[in-house]
Structures are given as structure tokens and as C-alpha cells.
Amino acid sequence: MTPFAWNIILALVWVALTANVSAPNFLLGFVLGYGVLALAEGRMPCLHGYSRRLPRFIRFVFFYLGELIKANARVAYDVMTPDYFMRPGVLAVPLEARTDAEIATLANLITLTPGTLSLDVSSDRRVLYIHAMYIDDEAQLMEEIKYLEQRVLEVLR
């Protein structure tokens, strides 16, 4: 069973023991269960890395929300103004991600961001092809996508 599933079970046990079925009580049980699992991590090998993964995930959510807001603002500005600032093109991004889950997560996050679209993955799964609306500086866009990939890999590995 995964550590996250154990955390959910501990939260449900907390809700049952307190006899208070509410979202805030479940959240409190989840936090308490997270603490218990973090303390037990040294003694249970199946919990390895769980206490570090959740904070990374929370940081990633805020990072990605910031990226979404910036991308939405750029596309909205381009749509609302009479001039178009688009410079579309296709970019080949070499991947550090190796598993199907890592590649699919990265490709989906890129596609969810306005102005970018994942097109294809090479047959050897080492290159991701991306269509971008704004390729002003190819090196900068490549750096941004590689940084997103690094953040995704921090959460998944």
C-alpha cells in the first residue's frame, strides 16, 4: 500500500475516533497522519521519501499556478490587442524523464499551459516535440520547459 493511502486511512481513523465527519476534521486527521508517517519513516522502508514528497508537491502546485497565470495573461493580452505578438513554432526538447508517468505528466502540464501544446514524443522517448505560440527566444523557452521538467521530476521521483 502506498504511503498516501496510509495517510488517508489514518485520517479516516481520526474521523471515526472523533465522531466528527467534516472536511476540517478530515484535514486535521490528514495532517496528524502525515506527522505520524513522517516519524515512522525511519523504521518503515515502505514510507521512504513520503515526508519530503508532499511539501515538494505543494510547492509545485503554487509554482504551476504562477506559470498558468503568466501564460493566461500573455495569451489574453495578445487576444485583446489589435497587433499579434505570436511567433509560433515547434521545439524539440530533450527529456530527462524516462518513465511513461513522468513523460505523460510533463506533456499534459505543458498542454494545459496556454500557448503551448505537446505534439509528440520520439520513438526512443528521449525528445518531446512542443508547439509554442511565442518563441521569441528559443533558448529561454527551452530553459523554462527544462525547469518545469525538473520540478515535475522532483515531485515524481
Phi, psi and omega per residue, in radians:
M1 nan 2.497 -3.099
T2 -1.332 2.730 3.107
P3 -1.062 -0.608 3.111
F4 -1.111 -0.711 3.098
A5 -1.098 -0.709 3.071
W6 -1.064 -0.690 3.130
N7 -1.112 -0.722 3.089
I8 -1.104 -0.760 3.135
I9 -1.079 -0.763 3.103
L10 -1.095 -0.653 3.095
A11 -1.150 -0.709 3.110
L12 -1.172 -0.648 3.065
V13 -1.089 -0.735 3.104
W14 -1.047 -0.788 3.132
V15 -1.081 -0.730 3.134
A16 -1.164 -0.715 -3.119
L17 -1.207 -0.602 -3.138
T18 -1.523 -0.198 -3.129
A19 0.947 0.653 3.124
N20 -2.276 1.712 -3.107
V21 -1.570 1.685 3.098
S22 -2.643 2.765 -3.129
A23 -1.103 -0.781 3.117
P24 -1.087 -0.639 3.114
N25 -1.199 -0.670 3.073
F26 -1.109 -0.741 3.114
L27 -1.088 -0.717 3.077
L28 -1.083 -0.757 3.088
G29 -1.095 -0.628 3.110
F30 -1.148 -0.767 3.132
V31 -1.135 -0.760 3.103
L32 -1.118 -0.726 3.089
G33 -1.103 -0.668 3.080
Y34 -1.068 -0.741 3.105
G35 -1.092 -0.757 3.118
V36 -1.085 -0.778 -3.140
L37 -1.170 -0.619 3.096
A38 -1.130 -0.686 3.108
L39 -1.207 -0.596 -3.094
A40 -1.498 -0.069 -3.041
E41 -1.050 -0.637 -3.141
G42 -1.203 -0.442 -3.078
R43 -1.707 -0.290 -3.105
M44 -2.108 1.877 -3.097
P45 -1.081 -0.432 -3.118
C46 -1.213 -0.260 -3.140
L47 -1.670 0.113 -3.026
H48 -0.910 2.111 3.042
G49 1.483 -0.100 -3.067
Y50 -1.118 -0.703 -3.076
S51 -1.198 -0.360 3.084
R52 -1.606 -0.427 -3.062
R53 -1.273 -0.693 -3.092
L54 -1.118 -0.807 3.069
P55 -1.077 -0.621 3.073
R56 -1.094 -0.727 3.131
F57 -1.103 -0.761 3.138
I58 -1.107 -0.763 3.083
R59 -1.078 -0.683 3.136
F60 -1.127 -0.707 3.131
V61 -1.034 -0.799 3.124
F62 -1.165 -0.684 3.075
F63 -1.048 -0.842 -3.086
Y64 -1.181 -0.647 3.069
L65 -1.064 -0.697 3.068
G66 -1.079 -0.737 3.102
E67 -1.122 -0.694 3.106
L68 -1.097 -0.738 -3.135
I69 -1.115 -0.782 3.125
K70 -1.087 -0.768 -3.120
A71 -1.168 -0.717 3.097
N72 -1.091 -0.731 3.140
A73 -1.110 -0.717 -3.132
R74 -1.154 -0.778 3.133
V75 -1.178 -0.726 3.131
A76 -1.098 -0.720 3.109
Y77 -1.080 -0.737 -3.138
D78 -1.144 -0.642 -3.137
V79 -1.258 -0.647 -3.049
M80 -1.405 -0.379 -3.124
T81 -1.624 2.669 -3.121
P82 -1.211 -0.482 3.124
D83 -1.569 2.575 3.076
Y84 -1.758 2.326 3.136
F85 -1.874 0.199 -3.095
M86 -1.218 2.486 2.978
R87 -2.395 1.315 -3.029
P88 -1.239 2.732 3.088
G89 -3.106 3.017 3.130
V90 -1.934 2.385 -3.081
L91 -2.174 2.354 3.069
A92 -1.717 2.015 -3.086
V93 -1.885 2.070 3.063
P94 -1.196 2.410 -3.042
L95 -1.774 2.454 2.918
E96 -1.672 -0.369 3.100
A97 -1.154 2.422 -3.096
R98 -2.078 -0.634 -3.077
T99 -1.446 2.819 3.110
D100 -1.070 -0.674 -3.133
A101 -1.131 -0.746 3.136
E102 -1.128 -0.805 -3.125
I103 -1.151 -0.767 -3.128
A104 -1.141 -0.699 3.123
T105 -1.108 -0.822 3.125
L106 -1.077 -0.819 -3.123
A107 -1.082 -0.711 3.132
N108 -1.197 -0.685 3.107
L109 -1.147 -0.644 3.083
I110 -1.142 -0.745 -3.133
T111 -1.180 -0.598 3.126
L112 -1.230 -0.363 3.139
T113 -1.404 2.170 -3.128
P114 -1.044 2.382 3.122
G115 1.690 -0.128 3.121
T116 -2.324 2.655 -3.123
L117 -2.603 2.225 3.054
S118 -1.351 2.213 -3.100
L119 -1.691 -0.871 -3.018
D120 -2.855 2.823 3.017
V121 -2.039 2.402 3.140
S122 -1.077 2.796 -3.079
S123 -1.125 -0.478 3.092
D124 -1.557 0.052 3.076
R125 1.057 0.589 3.120
R126 -1.931 -0.181 -3.103
V127 -2.354 2.340 3.057
L128 -1.929 2.223 3.127
Y129 -1.677 2.242 -3.051
I130 -2.219 2.376 2.971
H131 -1.711 2.252 3.132
A132 -2.168 2.490 3.108
M133 -1.331 -0.502 -3.036
Y134 -2.199 1.693 3.040
I135 -1.970 1.293 3.086
D136 -1.309 -0.778 3.136
D137 -2.332 1.868 -3.061
E138 -1.064 -0.679 -3.127
A139 -1.156 -0.685 3.141
Q140 -1.175 -0.747 3.107
L141 -1.096 -0.702 3.107
M142 -1.085 -0.736 3.109
E143 -1.083 -0.724 -3.135
E144 -1.112 -0.726 -3.136
I145 -1.229 -0.684 3.094
K146 -1.146 -0.614 3.093
Y147 -1.160 -0.725 3.068
L148 -1.058 -0.734 3.123
E149 -1.079 -0.762 3.124
Q150 -1.052 -0.730 -3.142
R151 -1.143 -0.684 3.113
V152 -1.136 -0.748 -3.127
L153 -1.174 -0.554 3.060
E154 -1.055 -0.674 -3.105
V155 -1.340 -0.715 -3.019
L156 -1.471 -0.377 -3.098
R157 -1.711 nan nan
